[in-house]
């Protein structure tokens, strides 16, 4: 599954991109019919929280969005927070799909 990464106001390092790919690769454990995954990273020095990561996962008939924010310059915390939100929502979506069958 290809992951589209969009960085606003910053340039991402290779380890950060690799971490995003690894985290998004785990989503297929929760639901195997993922159509598309997009990650938006926004860093702003003037506003609190300074770093915002939004993960948008498209599945048939729905978009699942997870958002992570941190004041810390380390983006990994915000990425992991957003991924945790998406994982919980994917699990709920999978359970609902299983119940209707």
C-alpha positions in Angstrom: 0.0 0.0 0.0 1.4 3.3 -1.0 1.4 6.2 1.5 1.2 9.7 0.3 3.0 12.1 2.6 2.4 15.9 2.4 4.6 18.1 4.6 3.6 21.7 5.1 6.1 24.3 6.3 8.9 21.7 6.7 11.0 19.1 5.0 10.8 15.6 6.4 13.9 13.6 7.1 14.3 10.0 5.8 13.9 8.4 9.2 10.7 10.3 9.7 9.3 9.2 6.3 10.4 5.6 7.1 8.6 5.7 10.5 5.4 7.0 8.8 5.6 4.1 6.2 6.1 1.5 9.0 3.2 2.9 11.1 0.8 3.0 8.1 1.9 -0.5 7.0 0.4 -1.9 10.2 -3.1 -0.6 9.3 -3.6 -3.7 7.1 -3.6 -5.8 10.3 -6.9 -4.1 11.3 -8.6 -3.9 7.9 -7.4 -5.4 4.7 -9.5 -3.4 2.2 -7.8 0.0 2.6 -8.0 2.0 -0.6 -5.6 4.9 0.1 -3.6 6.4 2.9 -2.5 10.1 3.2 -0.4 11.7 5.9 -0.3 15.4 6.3 2.4 16.9 8.5 2.2 20.5 9.5 4.8 22.3 11.6 4.2 25.9 12.8 6.5 27.7 15.2 4.1 30.5 16.0 1.1 28.4 17.1 0.5 25.9 19.9 0.6 22.9 19.4 3.5 23.4 17.1 3.4 20.0 15.3 0.2 18.5 13.8 0.0 15.1 12.0 -3.2 14.0 10.3 -3.6 10.5 8.9 -6.5 10.0 6.4 -7.3 6.4 5.5 -9.9 5.7 2.8 -11.8 2.5 3.0 -14.8 1.5 0.8 -17.6 4.0 1.7 -15.8 5.9 4.4 -12.8 8.1 5.3 -11.1 7.4 8.7 -9.2 10.4 10.1 -6.8 10.4 13.0 -5.1 13.5 14.3 -2.0 13.9 16.6 -0.6 17.1 18.0 2.5 17.8 20.1 4.5 20.8 21.3 7.6 18.7 21.3 9.9 19.1 18.2 9.9 15.3 17.9 7.3 14.4 15.3 7.3 10.7 16.2 5.0 11.4 19.2 2.4 13.1 17.0 2.7 10.4 14.3 2.1 7.6 16.9 -0.8 9.4 18.5 -2.6 9.9 15.1 -1.8 6.2 14.2 -3.4 5.1 17.5 -6.6 7.0 16.7 -6.7 5.4 13.2 -6.1 1.9 14.5 -9.0 2.1 17.0 -11.3 3.5 14.3 -10.3 0.8 11.8 -10.9 -1.9 14.4 -14.4 -0.5 15.1 -15.1 -0.3 11.4 -14.0 -3.9 10.9 -16.1 -5.1 13.8 -19.2 -3.3 12.4 -18.6 -4.8 8.9 -18.3 -8.3 10.5 -21.5 -7.9 12.5 -23.6 -7.0 9.4 -22.6 -10.2 7.5 
